[in-house]
Amino acid sequence: MRPLLVLSAAVSAMVYVSSAEALDVVTNSDPNALANALLSSTSAITITSVVYSGAAAAAGTYTAGPLGIADGALFTTGGAELSLPPSDSGSTSLDNGLGGDPRCNALIPGFTSFDATKLTITFDLAPNFDGISFQSIFGSEEYPIFVGSSFNDVYGVYLNGTQIAFDENGDPITINGPFFSSGAVIVEPATGTEYNGSTELLTTQAPLAGGSTGNVLEIVICDAGDHILDSGVFFTGLNGCVGNNCTGTVPCDLIDNDGDGANSCVDCDDTDPSVHPDAAETCNQIDDNCDGEVDEGDVCCPDPDEDGVCGAADHCPGTVLPESVPTVKLGVNRWADTDGDGVFDTTSPNGVGPKKSYTIADTGGCSCTQIIEALGLGEGHTKFGCSISAMDTWVSLVH
């Protein structure tokens, strides 16, 4: 009898919170959500159908993944949210009571698999690509106690029926495989998860004809020997790859397919040399600098004078804030942005007053100084600020 923390399937609705405030996992067995989570943002791969099989609690999406892996999908042999750190039990497990999968059994001759979790994706590969690529990390609670035992959890990826996911030495990824008996295992707490041991971040590439259609990718993970002690695989970045070396699984820092100087650990599109962490973000609906955001920083609406009004809405390029008006003092019911916060300041009257207010957006990105020049206003406006009449006139002109 193996010592473990076993959770029934009824516990799957519980919310687990990571004390590390890093990895975040949301249980989700919707096949389209899982496929979208692991797909790269490029147009290399078009998914035409997707099927999920496994327990509802066993899969999910994640953000802030371990070892720097990009956001993606998580597949486990137990509970997806049980992967959250810290690794404090050594034997966390959710018995889903399910059978195994022939794809798993093929990788572990002599063992019987259980609690299979599988995502099957049918897809087309765009022309001008030479294969596919993805990144993954496999971790397990079986490590280290049950390495070399009768419990041999396994992870595989099949492309059109051929297994393509290996460790960095070319062996299938199983608990009893050479990797988990080596000194290369990432050991908790460095795994960044509940799992006691894991692979490093691996990049897998496999040749496939560009322009091919109806390809089938199967991602599968299973317990082996029994239903307990969870294993999981973080999976992301499904994309095309280019070049003659579009094959094999190696640590991500050894791959730079597009030759832009950024390896596949950090390059969010290793097929496009214009996309890498040091690239300038441009207005193109692409995450050029691999920061997880698209067209950020007003690149689609330039604001060179940084007044908060961009593009065609900015009628006054070169706005300087705070402005130099008034040159004497800010008069009653006179307006100027004297502190540069984008809100026009004024001196209120002793009575009720007109209850007006203006922002730099209201004036189309123009300061009182620029309004005086544009309307040809007199010296009094320069000395004491723009009058209500001048402000209202200008606001009506720009809007």
RODO-2510 file (C-alpha; in nm, 4 decimals, decimal comma):
residues 399
     n   res          X          Y          Z
     1     m     0,0000     0,0000     0,0000
     2     r     0,1554     0,3297    -0,1085
     3     p     0,1307     0,6277     0,1343
     4     l    -0,0490     0,9144    -0,0302
     5     l    -0,2915     1,1974    -0,0010
     6     v    -0,5877     1,0669    -0,2032
     7     l    -0,8734     1,2942    -0,2989
     8     s    -1,2026     1,1667    -0,4306
     9     a    -1,3495     1,3033    -0,7518
    10     a    -1,5966     1,5017    -0,5425
    11     v    -1,3134     1,7245    -0,4272
    12     s    -1,2511     1,8470    -0,7808
    13     a    -1,4814     2,1436    -0,7291
    14     m    -1,2608     2,2817    -0,4521
    15     v    -1,0497     2,5911    -0,5178
    16     y    -0,6784     2,5593    -0,4510
    17     v    -0,4662     2,8706    -0,4099
    18     s    -0,0957     2,8777    -0,4808
    19     s     0,1056     3,0193    -0,1963
    20     a     0,3789     3,1066    -0,4457
    21     e     0,1479     3,3521    -0,6186
    22     a     0,2934     3,2384    -0,9495
    23     l     0,1387     2,9432    -1,1281
    24     d    -0,2374     2,9769    -1,1687
    25     v    -0,4492     2,6838    -1,2904
    26     v    -0,8160     2,6830    -1,3870
    27     t    -0,9810     2,3429    -1,4314
    28     n    -1,1331     2,3212    -1,7797
    29     s    -1,2143     2,0147    -1,9887
    30     d    -1,3673     2,2030    -2,2816
    31     p    -1,1692     2,0773    -2,5831
    32     n    -1,1812     2,4074    -2,7709
    33     a    -1,0610     2,6042    -2,4681
    34     l    -0,7733     2,3619    -2,4194
    35     a    -0,6748     2,3704    -2,7865
    36     n    -0,6875     2,7494    -2,7993
    37     a    -0,4755     2,7719    -2,4848
    38     l    -0,1923     2,5634    -2,6260
    39     l    -0,1987     2,7075    -2,9776
    40     s     0,0556     2,9704    -3,0792
    41     s    -0,0783     3,3082    -3,1893
    42     t     0,0604     3,2648    -3,5422
    43     s    -0,1369     3,1382    -3,8418
    44     a     0,0829     2,8329    -3,9039
    45     i    -0,1719     2,5859    -3,7685
    46     t    -0,5456     2,5836    -3,8315
    47     i    -0,7401     2,3517    -3,6019
    48     t    -1,0376     2,1894    -3,7719
    49     s    -1,1595     1,9661    -3,4867
    50     v    -1,0663     1,8743    -3,1324
    51     v    -1,1779     1,5996    -2,8914
    52     y    -1,1054     1,5651    -2,5191
    53     s    -1,1248     1,2385    -2,3285
    54     g    -1,0574     1,2072    -1,9582
    55     a    -1,1895     1,3214    -1,6226
    56     a    -1,3374     1,6710    -1,6015
    57     a    -1,0954     1,7593    -1,3201
    58     a    -0,7865     1,6314    -1,4973
    59     a    -0,7273     1,9153    -1,7441
    60     g    -0,7198     2,2903    -1,7409
    61     t    -0,5521     2,6073    -1,8568
    62     y    -0,2681     2,7786    -1,6760
    63     t    -0,0878     3,1125    -1,6614
    64     a     0,2527     3,2031    -1,5156
    65     g     0,3692     2,8483    -1,5784
    66     p     0,6716     2,6826    -1,4162
    67     l     1,0277     2,7199    -1,5461
    68     g     0,9233     3,0118    -1,7684
    69     i     0,6932     2,8112    -1,9932
    70     a     0,4377     3,0270    -2,1740
    71     d     0,0668     3,0156    -2,0854
    72     g    -0,1038     2,7043    -2,2156
    73     a    -0,2946     2,3866    -2,1283
    74     l    -0,2333     2,1328    -1,8525
    75     f    -0,3134     1,7622    -1,8703
    76     t    -0,2859     1,5369    -1,5639
    77     t    -0,3593     1,1864    -1,4434
    78     g    -0,5516     1,3277    -1,1462
    79     g    -0,6550     1,6855    -1,0702
    80     a    -0,5274     1,9830    -1,2679
    81     e    -0,5501     2,2247    -0,9758
    82     l    -0,3556     1,9812    -0,7561
    83     s    -0,0463     2,0780    -0,9573
    84     l    -0,0284     2,4121    -0,7769
    85     p     0,2711     2,4719    -0,5515
    86     p     0,4047     2,4377    -0,2940
    87     s     0,5206     2,0775    -0,3143
    88     d     0,4305     1,9971     0,0423
    89     s     0,2727     1,6509     0,0475
    90     g     0,5001     1,4291    -0,1602
    91     s     0,2073     1,2086    -0,2567
    92     t    -0,0790     1,4222    -0,3853
    93     s    -0,3275     1,2213    -0,5891
    94     l    -0,6768     1,2177    -0,7341
    95     d    -0,8033     0,8762    -0,8421
    96     n    -1,0301     0,9375    -1,1421
    97     g    -1,1235     0,5702    -1,1726
    98     l    -1,0695     0,5636    -1,5488
    99     g    -0,9023     0,3213    -1,7825
   100     g    -0,5828     0,3804    -1,9735
   101     d    -0,5054     0,4383    -2,3395
   102     p    -0,3362     0,2220    -2,6067
   103     r    -0,1045     0,5122    -2,6925
   104     c     0,0276     0,5097    -2,3361
   105     n     0,0571     0,1299    -2,3257
   106     a     0,2672     0,1354    -2,6424
   107     l     0,5331     0,3434    -2,4644
   108     i     0,5514     0,1247    -2,1525
   109     p     0,5562    -0,2428    -2,2595
   110     g     0,4621    -0,4730    -1,9748
   111     f     0,2676    -0,2055    -1,7865
   112     t    -0,1030    -0,1253    -1,7836
   113     s    -0,2093     0,2382    -1,7978
   114     f    -0,4955     0,4035    -1,6076
   115     d    -0,6607     0,7448    -1,5700
   116     a    -0,5774     0,8487    -1,9253
   117     t    -0,6202     1,2133    -2,0216
   118     k    -0,6061     1,2850    -2,3923
   119     l    -0,6580     1,5721    -2,6348
   120     t    -0,6894     1,4846    -3,0038
   121     i    -0,6449     1,7742    -3,2461
   122     t    -0,7075     1,7600    -3,6200
   123     f    -0,5316     2,0440    -3,7993
   124     d    -0,3933     2,1851    -4,1231
   125     l    -0,0372     2,3137    -4,1553
   126     a     0,0091     2,6275    -4,3625
   127     p     0,2381     2,6237    -4,6681
   128     n     0,6056     2,7200    -4,6323
   129     f     0,6469     2,5327    -4,3038
   130     d     0,8580     2,2192    -4,2620
   131     g     0,6974     2,0766    -3,9511
   132     i     0,5388     2,1532    -3,6164
   133     s     0,6811     2,2517    -3,2796
   134     f     0,5575     2,2807    -2,9216
   135     q     0,6918     2,3121    -2,5679
   136     s     0,6172     2,0974    -2,2662
   137     i     0,7185     2,0101    -1,9109
   138     f     0,6325     1,6722    -1,7562
   139     g     0,6247     1,6441    -1,3774
   140     s     0,5231     1,3731    -1,1345
   141     e     0,4561     1,2833    -0,7729
   142     e     0,5952     0,9350    -0,8497
   143     y     0,9454     1,0850    -0,8322
   144     p     1,1743     0,9887    -0,6664
   145     i     1,0387     0,7034    -0,4554
   146     f     0,8767     0,5001    -0,7319
   147     v     1,1336     0,5474    -1,0090
   148     g     1,2259     0,2023    -1,1368
   149     s     0,9220     0,0403    -0,9761
   150     s     0,6009    -0,1142    -1,1078
   151     f     0,4457     0,2343    -1,1301
   152     n     0,5512     0,3955    -1,4574
   153     d     0,3471     0,7070    -1,5427
   154     v     0,3906     0,8176    -1,9016
   155     y     0,3410     1,1133    -2,1381
   156     g     0,3326     1,0921    -2,5160
   157     v     0,2485     1,2998    -2,8223
   158     y     0,1571     1,1300    -3,1479
   159     l     0,1616     1,3027    -3,4874
   160     n    -0,0311     1,1063    -3,7485
   161     g     0,0272     0,7907    -3,5446
   162     t     0,3990     0,8429    -3,4761
   163     q     0,5246     0,9218    -3,1249
   164     i     0,7267     1,2457    -3,1314
   165     a     0,7732     1,3542    -2,7651
   166     f     1,0992     1,2420    -2,6069
   167     d     1,3354     1,3543    -2,3369
   168     e     1,6517     1,5366    -2,4365
   169     n     1,8281     1,2020    -2,4916
   170     g     1,5645     1,0724    -2,7315
   171     d     1,3888     0,8357    -2,4925
   172     p     1,0116     0,8277    -2,4259
   173     i     0,9106     1,0324    -2,1220
   174     t     0,8200     0,7820    -1,8495
   175     i     0,8931     0,7617    -1,4778
   176     n     1,1066     0,4527    -1,5352
   177     g     1,2849     0,6069    -1,8334
   178     p     1,6521     0,7066    -1,8135
   179     f     1,5766     1,0733    -1,7518
   180     f     1,4172     1,0329    -1,4084
   181     s     1,7129     0,8214    -1,2967
   182     s     1,9567     1,0905    -1,4050
   183     g     2,0912     1,3992    -1,2355
   184     a     1,9057     1,6255    -1,4785
   185     v     1,5690     1,6048    -1,2992
   186     i     1,4295     1,9390    -1,1789
   187     v     1,3527     1,8751    -0,8110
   188     e     1,0973     2,0572    -0,5939
   189     p     1,0751     2,3397    -0,4999
   190     a     1,2504     2,4325    -0,8255
   191     t     0,9730     2,2574    -1,0223
   192     g     0,7441     2,5484    -0,9339
   193     t     0,4578     2,3001    -0,8906
   194     e     0,3297     2,0351    -0,6493
   195     y     0,5208     1,7724    -0,8491
   196     n     0,8324     1,6359    -0,6773
   197     g     1,0323     1,6140    -0,9989
   198     s     1,0032     1,7291    -1,3588
   199     t     1,1780     1,7599    -1,6901
   200     e     1,3168     2,0950    -1,7887
   201     l     1,1328     2,3044    -2,0449
   202     l     1,1529     2,0984    -2,3629
   203     t     1,0962     2,2079    -2,7224
   204     t     0,9749     1,9331    -2,9547
   205     q     0,9842     1,9590    -3,3334
   206     a     0,8573     1,7090    -3,5879
   207     p     0,8687     1,7173    -3,9680
   208     l     0,5415     1,7625    -4,1543
   209     a     0,4704     1,8786    -4,5068
   210     g     0,3706     2,2416    -4,5376
   211     g     0,0216     2,2758    -4,6829
   212     s    -0,0843     1,9350    -4,5492
   213     t    -0,4394     1,8955    -4,4193
   214     g    -0,6222     1,6601    -4,1852
   215     n    -0,3212     1,5967    -3,9621
   216     v    -0,3903     1,4396    -3,6217
   217     l    -0,2036     1,5304    -3,3041
   218     e    -0,2732     1,3244    -2,9889
   219     i    -0,1495     1,4495    -2,6512
   220     v    -0,1875     1,1788    -2,3874
   221     i    -0,0794     1,1191    -2,0274
   222     c    -0,1519     0,8180    -1,8056
   223     d    -0,0928     0,6616    -1,4671
   224     a     0,0663     0,3205    -1,4959
   225     g     0,0526     0,0307    -1,2529
   226     d    -0,2283     0,1903    -1,0525
   227     h    -0,4561     0,4965    -1,0403
   228     i    -0,2675     0,7033    -0,7857
   229     l     0,0090     0,9644    -0,7466
   230     d    -0,0518     1,2387    -0,9999
   231     s     0,1591     1,3266    -1,3001
   232     g     0,1001     1,6211    -1,5311
   233     v     0,2235     1,7867    -1,8471
   234     f     0,2244     2,1603    -1,9176
   235     f     0,1831     2,2079    -2,2920
   236     t     0,2059     2,5256    -2,5015
   237     g     0,3245     2,6974    -2,8183
   238     l     0,1863     2,4626    -3,0835
   239     n     0,3217     2,6217    -3,3997
   240     g     0,4875     2,5553    -3,7319
   241     c     0,8634     2,5209    -3,7592
   242     v     1,1016     2,5898    -4,0457
   243     g     1,4408     2,4590    -4,1503
   244     n     1,6199     2,1316    -4,2074
   245     n     1,6525     2,0647    -3,8340
   246     c     1,2796     2,0627    -3,7679
   247     t     1,2908     1,7399    -3,5699
   248     g     1,3579     1,6054    -3,2204
   249     t     1,3147     1,7145    -2,8584
   250     v     1,5850     1,9202    -2,6896
   251     p     1,6076     2,1784    -2,4111
   252     c     1,4501     2,4954    -2,5396
   253     d     1,7681     2,7023    -2,5070
   254     l     1,9348     2,5026    -2,7835
   255     i     1,6847     2,6040    -3,0530
   256     d     1,6697     2,9270    -3,2516
   257     n     1,4917     2,8318    -3,5721
   258     d     1,4551     3,1835    -3,7117
   259     g     1,8099     3,2969    -3,6316
   260     d     1,7046     3,6146    -3,4516
   261     g     1,9289     3,5514    -3,1510
   262     a     1,6422     3,4545    -2,9190
   263     n     1,6131     3,0848    -2,8324
   264     s     1,2834     2,9016    -2,8221
   265     c     1,2600     2,9380    -2,4433
   266     v     1,1838     3,3076    -2,4839
   267     d     1,0890     3,3511    -2,8507
   268     c     0,7106     3,3410    -2,8796
   269     d     0,7330     3,2767    -3,2558
   270     d     1,0540     3,1007    -3,3490
   271     t     0,9548     3,1005    -3,7168
   272     d     0,9576     3,4799    -3,7546
   273     p     1,2882     3,6660    -3,7043
   274     s     1,1032     3,9942    -3,6532
   275     v     0,9373     3,8552    -3,3385
   276     h     1,1509     3,8227    -3,0245
   277     p     1,1739     3,9766    -2,6757
   278     d     1,3913     4,2691    -2,7944
   279     a     1,1691     4,3609    -3,0905
   280     a     0,9833     4,6892    -3,1042
   281     e     0,6059     4,6506    -3,0794
   282     t     0,4283     4,7654    -3,3948
   283     c     0,0648     4,7950    -3,4959
   284     n     0,0110     4,4567    -3,6615
   285     q    -0,2084     4,2424    -3,4317
   286     i     0,1040     4,0437    -3,3318
   287     d     0,2882     4,0193    -3,0015
   288     d     0,6172     4,1401    -3,1525
   289     n     0,8128     4,1588    -2,8253
   290     c     0,6802     3,8398    -2,6623
   291     d     0,5452     4,0116    -2,3519
   292     g     0,2033     3,8497    -2,3772
   293     e     0,0340     4,1660    -2,5056
   294     v    -0,0596     4,2679    -2,8586
   295     d    -0,0108     4,6216    -2,9951
   296     e     0,0409     4,7675    -2,6488
   297     g     0,1830     5,1109    -2,5785
   298     d    -0,0418     5,3052    -2,8163
   299     v     0,1513     5,1739    -3,1185
   300     c    -0,1730     5,1780    -3,3150
   301     c    -0,2463     5,5297    -3,1943
   302     p     0,0806     5,7254    -3,1718
   303     d     0,1131     5,9944    -2,9080
   304     p     0,4580     6,1499    -2,9650
   305     d     0,3970     6,4434    -2,7299
   306     e     0,2710     6,2071    -2,4548
   307     d    -0,0242     6,4259    -2,3651
   308     g    -0,2611     6,1285    -2,3464
   309     v    -0,4379     6,2129    -2,6732
   310     c    -0,3256     6,0053    -2,9702
   311     g    -0,3710     5,9716    -3,3444
   312     a    -0,6296     6,1765    -3,5311
   313     a    -0,7849     6,2922    -3,2032
   314     d    -0,4709     6,4950    -3,1251
   315     h    -0,5151     6,8339    -3,2952
   316     c    -0,2021     6,9844    -3,1406
   317     p     0,1232     6,7902    -3,1890
   318     g     0,4080     6,9062    -2,9710
   319     t     0,1979     6,9885    -2,6641
   320     v     0,4166     7,0752    -2,3649
   321     l     0,2747     7,0122    -2,0176
   322     p     0,2816     7,1719    -1,7674
   323     e     0,2359     7,4793    -1,9829
   324     s     0,3855     7,8285    -1,9438
   325     v     0,0484     8,0082    -1,9381
   326     p    -0,0447     8,2055    -1,7291
   327     t     0,2566     8,4344    -1,7154
   328     v     0,1127     8,6449    -1,4298
   329     k    -0,1404     8,4376    -1,2365
   330     l    -0,4351     8,2102    -1,3056
   331     g    -0,7408     8,4309    -1,3092
   332     v    -1,0909     8,3581    -1,1851
   333     n    -1,2710     8,1357    -1,4389
   334     r    -0,9523     8,1252    -1,6466
   335     w    -0,8052     7,7916    -1,7510
   336     a    -0,4625     7,6338    -1,8063
   337     d    -0,3015     7,2988    -1,7274
   338     t    -0,0461     7,4289    -1,4823
   339     d     0,0515     7,0950    -1,3263
   340     g     0,0571     6,8767    -1,6381
   341     d    -0,1995     6,6211    -1,5193
   342     g    -0,4221     6,6553    -1,8258
   343     v    -0,6905     6,8477    -1,6339
   344     f    -0,7172     7,2237    -1,6802
   345     d    -0,6769     7,4191    -1,3585
   346     t    -0,8680     7,7357    -1,2650
   347     t    -0,9253     7,9835    -0,9843
   348     s    -1,2789     7,9427    -0,8596
   349     p    -1,5010     8,2467    -0,7992
   350     n    -1,6330     8,3312    -0,4531
   351     g    -1,9879     8,2624    -0,5665
   352     v    -2,1422     7,9576    -0,7313
   353     g    -1,9693     8,0169    -1,0660
   354     p    -2,0280     7,8394    -1,3989
   355     k    -1,9202     7,4956    -1,2687
   356     k    -1,7082     7,4225    -1,5752
   357     s    -1,4274     7,1713    -1,6169
   358     y    -1,2025     7,0797    -1,9083
   359     t    -0,9498     6,8053    -1,9812
   360     i    -0,6770     6,7807    -2,2421
   361     a    -0,8946     6,5231    -2,4185
   362     d    -1,1795     6,7771    -2,4348
   363     t    -0,9496     7,0231    -2,6127
   364     g    -0,8173     6,7646    -2,8589
   365     g    -0,4740     6,7490    -2,7020
   366     c    -0,4270     7,1281    -2,7008
   367     s    -0,3025     7,3397    -2,4121
   368     c    -0,4218     7,6913    -2,3367
   369     t    -0,0966     7,8146    -2,4909
   370     q    -0,1818     7,6425    -2,8199
   371     i    -0,5460     7,7561    -2,8074
   372     i    -0,4307     8,1201    -2,7689
   373     e    -0,2088     8,0857    -3,0741
   374     a    -0,4691     7,9038    -3,2848
   375     l    -0,7501     8,1510    -3,2079
   376     g    -0,5275     8,4593    -3,2123
   377     l    -0,6317     8,5577    -2,8595
   378     g    -0,5058     8,8688    -2,6819
   379     e    -0,2341     8,9201    -2,4223
   380     g    -0,4831     8,8881    -2,1350
   381     h    -0,5210     8,5161    -2,2039
   382     t    -0,1450     8,4704    -2,1922
   383     k    -0,1205     8,6558    -1,8618
   384     f    -0,4201     8,5007    -1,6839
   385     g    -0,5240     8,1849    -1,8738
   386     c    -0,7891     8,1008    -2,1311
   387     s    -1,1388     8,2344    -2,0716
   388     i    -1,4485     8,0174    -2,0585
   389     s    -1,5556     8,1610    -2,3923
   390     a    -1,2232     8,0694    -2,5512
   391     m    -1,2327     7,7176    -2,4053
   392     d    -1,5909     7,6530    -2,5182
   393     t    -1,5174     7,7864    -2,8650
   394     w    -1,2157     7,5639    -2,9012
   395     v    -1,3892     7,2517    -2,7692
   396     s    -1,6706     7,3004    -3,0206
   397     l    -1,4186     7,3409    -3,3042
   398     v    -1,2261     7,0203    -3,2330
   399     h    -1,5358     6,8118    -3,1714
***
